């Protein structure tokens, strides 16, 4: 038999591929649409938990329309910063959907960061007011950056960012880096309330905590706000979940599973799966004043449609190392 090979892509290799954020948003939008039409396969992600508030998850998925199939093995460890290690780590395996043979093994840090921001942007396409101009970012780490980059593409009227973080160093560095990168006016604020009040869009991007100490009250929210809690329910109080007009998630069953584990205890009704909205089977925003929350939990389809684009571009650009199987 002919020797089979697979492409290894390191984090630096993937950064060299430099897949544009706009392409990732388009790929995810299509993936959500396919999900809403029942044209993807994505079993619930199993996981193990070796430390408090930490996880290691297996995330398999197949998206036939783009020839993407594989699994991401990803970890999230909130205390890693103390060891100068990233919160999110892991590897992603792409398989040939016709033979099952591994096509590529690649680092998943960049992919996870960028597809998460892109998922927020897809949600904003359907659920935010498109003339939104002010955004509150709470948590100025990786997700605070990628969410802003992606939202700027889908909401072109954005002009002002109110940035908050419990770490003054983190928020100062964020303003220093993201102002020039996005061309937006980034204002550092000292409290969550300042970040939230009068914002058209809110992104909370702290660590996901089983026993959080939420800060955001419903009466801080502006009518018509779109909120993306990347950190699940770590920042929002019960009043927000009870008071919003629509609570949307990227996967209903997964959200209910997380609820059984103790998250999203104040969510009484899931209005829709984002895939249903992308596919047009349920309406998204229906008026300017609706307060809408979309909690994207992170789906394997997001990873696979991003990874297949990176793989193909890497092959075309001769990036990475071919390994014998």
CORTARA-V564721 format. One record per backbone hydrogen bond with DSSP energy under -1.0 kcal/mol. CO is the residue of the C=O (numbers start at 1). NH is the residue of the N-H. Records with the same first field share a line. If there is no record, write none. Layout:
CO->NH / NH
//
This chain:
4->325
6->323
7->105
8->321
9->107
10->14
11->15
12->16
13->17
14->18
20->24
21->25
22->26
23->27
24->28
25->29
26->30
27->31
28->32
29->33
30->34
31->35
32->36
33->37
34->39
35->38
41->62
46->58
48->56
51->54
55->76
56->48
57->74
59->72
61->70
62->41
63->66 / 68
64->67
68->63
69->95
70->61
71->93
72->59
73->91
74->57
75->89
76->55
77->80
79->82
80->83 / 85
81->84
87->77
89->75
90->108
91->73
92->106
93->71
94->103 / 104
96->100
101->96
103->7
104->94
105->9
106->92
108->112
109->113
110->114
111->115
112->116
113->117
114->118
115->119
116->120
117->121
118->122
119->123
120->124
121->125
122->126
123->127
124->128
126->285
129->132
133->159 / 160
134->200 / 201
135->162
136->203
137->164
138->205
141->145
142->146
143->147
145->149
146->150
147->151
148->152
150->154
151->155
155->158
159->185
160->135
161->187
162->137
163->189
164->139
167->171
168->172
169->173
170->174
171->175
172->176
173->177
174->178
175->179
177->181
178->182
179->183
185->161
187->163
191->195
192->196
193->197
196->199
200->226
201->136
202->228
203->138
204->230 / 231
216->237
217->220
218->221
222->225
225->292
226->202
227->294
228->204 / 230
229->232
231->234
235->215 / 216
237->240 / 241
238->242
239->243
240->244
246->293
247->271
248->295
249->274
251->255
252->256
253->257
254->258
255->259
256->260
258->263
259->262
264->267
272->249
273->276 / 277
274->278
275->279
276->281 / 282
289->224
291->245 / 246
292->227
293->248
295->250
299->303
300->304
301->305
302->306
303->307
304->308
306->310
307->311
308->312
309->313
310->314
311->315
312->316
313->317
314->319
315->318
321->8
323->6
//
